[in-house]
Amino acid sequence: MMLKHENPTPAEGEESPALSDLSRAARLVLEIAPGERRLLPRFGCRVHDLPRVDGKNAVLAAALIEEALEAWAPQLCVERVEVRAAGADRLAVRLRAAGVWHCLEITHRRPSNGESVGTEQS
């Protein structure tokens, strides 16, 4: 039986064998909806504005994730993002940086009552 960490350097284009530093840094941005941080109200990822992520809007979800990572974690140099639903309130995210795919799951907090997450009420 082969353990996950036996191959520390995956071939080009393969998945990273362990939760990488890139995945951890990306999660810090992607788990936050804009408006949750008082001192940085724009910080976070607008993917939480989507009521659901399915085949129809997975491309939009990927674009929103790319937007957030470019704005808040440009040092990650993410080249491509793929997203799919991974349960009722989870998203499976694949990030490609430097030719290596990094996988992570994030919580998808959907807007309630048709309102976008992070918008202020008057």
C-alpha positions as CSV (number, residue, x, y, z in Angstrom):
1,M,0.0,0.0,0.0
2,M,1.4,3.4,-1.1
3,L,1.1,6.2,1.4
4,K,0.2,9.7,0.2
5,H,3.6,11.2,1.1
6,E,5.8,8.6,-0.5
7,N,6.1,10.7,-3.7
8,P,6.9,14.2,-2.5
9,T,7.4,15.6,-6.0
10,P,4.5,14.9,-8.3
11,A,5.1,14.8,-12.1
12,E,4.2,18.0,-14.0
13,G,0.5,18.5,-14.1
14,E,-0.3,16.0,-11.3
15,E,-2.0,16.8,-8.1
16,S,0.0,17.9,-5.1
17,P,0.3,14.9,-2.6
18,A,-0.4,16.9,0.6
19,L,-2.3,20.0,1.6
20,S,0.2,22.6,0.3
21,D,1.1,26.0,1.6
22,L,-0.6,27.4,-1.5
23,S,-3.8,25.6,-0.6
24,R,-3.7,26.9,3.0
25,A,-3.1,30.5,1.8
26,A,-5.9,30.3,-0.8
27,R,-8.3,28.9,1.9
28,L,-7.7,32.0,4.0
29,V,-9.1,34.2,1.2
30,L,-11.7,31.8,-0.2
31,E,-13.5,31.0,3.1
32,I,-14.3,34.7,3.7
33,A,-17.3,36.4,2.1
34,P,-16.9,40.1,1.3
35,G,-18.2,42.2,4.2
36,E,-17.2,39.8,7.0
37,R,-14.1,41.7,7.9
38,R,-14.9,45.2,9.2
39,L,-11.5,46.6,8.5
40,L,-11.3,45.1,5.0
41,P,-14.9,45.0,3.8
42,R,-13.9,44.0,0.3
43,F,-11.7,41.1,1.4
44,G,-12.8,37.6,0.5
45,C,-14.4,35.8,-2.3
46,R,-17.7,36.6,-4.1
47,V,-18.3,32.9,-4.8
48,H,-20.5,33.1,-1.7
49,D,-22.9,35.4,-3.6
50,L,-23.9,32.5,-5.8
51,P,-27.0,30.6,-4.5
52,R,-25.5,27.3,-5.8
53,V,-22.6,26.0,-7.9
54,D,-23.5,23.5,-10.6
55,G,-22.6,22.8,-14.2
56,K,-24.3,26.0,-15.3
57,N,-22.3,28.4,-13.2
58,A,-19.2,26.5,-12.3
59,V,-17.2,28.7,-14.8
60,L,-18.5,31.8,-13.0
61,A,-17.5,30.4,-9.7
62,A,-14.0,29.7,-11.0
63,A,-13.8,33.2,-12.3
64,L,-14.9,34.6,-8.9
65,I,-12.2,32.5,-7.2
66,E,-9.5,33.6,-9.6
67,E,-10.6,37.3,-9.1
68,A,-10.3,36.9,-5.3
69,L,-6.9,35.2,-5.4
70,E,-5.5,37.8,-7.9
71,A,-6.7,40.6,-5.6
72,W,-5.8,39.2,-2.2
73,A,-3.1,36.6,-2.8
74,P,-1.2,37.5,-6.0
75,Q,1.9,35.8,-4.7
76,L,0.3,32.5,-5.3
77,C,0.4,33.0,-9.1
78,V,-2.6,30.8,-9.8
79,E,-2.9,30.0,-13.5
80,R,-6.2,28.2,-13.6
81,V,-9.1,27.3,-11.3
82,E,-11.7,24.5,-11.5
83,V,-14.7,24.2,-9.2
84,R,-17.4,21.7,-8.6
85,A,-20.0,21.1,-5.8
86,A,-18.7,18.7,-3.2
87,G,-21.8,18.3,-1.1
88,A,-24.6,20.6,0.2
89,D,-22.4,23.4,1.5
90,R,-18.9,22.4,0.2
91,L,-17.0,23.3,-3.0
92,A,-14.1,21.3,-4.4
93,V,-11.6,23.7,-5.8
94,R,-8.6,22.8,-7.9
95,L,-5.9,25.5,-8.3
96,R,-3.1,25.2,-10.8
97,A,0.1,27.1,-10.1
98,A,3.6,26.5,-11.5
99,G,2.3,23.5,-13.4
100,V,1.0,21.7,-10.2
101,W,-2.6,21.2,-9.2
102,H,-3.6,21.9,-5.6
103,C,-6.9,20.6,-4.3
104,L,-8.9,22.0,-1.4
105,E,-12.5,22.1,-0.2
106,I,-14.1,25.3,1.1
107,T,-17.4,26.0,2.8
108,H,-20.0,27.6,0.5
109,R,-22.1,29.9,2.5
110,R,-25.1,30.7,0.3
111,P,-26.9,34.0,0.4
112,S,-30.3,33.8,2.3
113,N,-33.6,35.3,1.1
114,G,-32.1,36.2,-2.3
115,E,-29.7,38.6,-0.8
116,S,-26.0,38.6,-1.6
117,V,-23.6,37.8,1.2
118,G,-21.6,40.9,2.2
119,T,-24.1,43.5,1.2
120,E,-25.1,46.1,3.8
121,Q,-28.7,46.8,4.7
122,S,-30.0,50.4,4.8
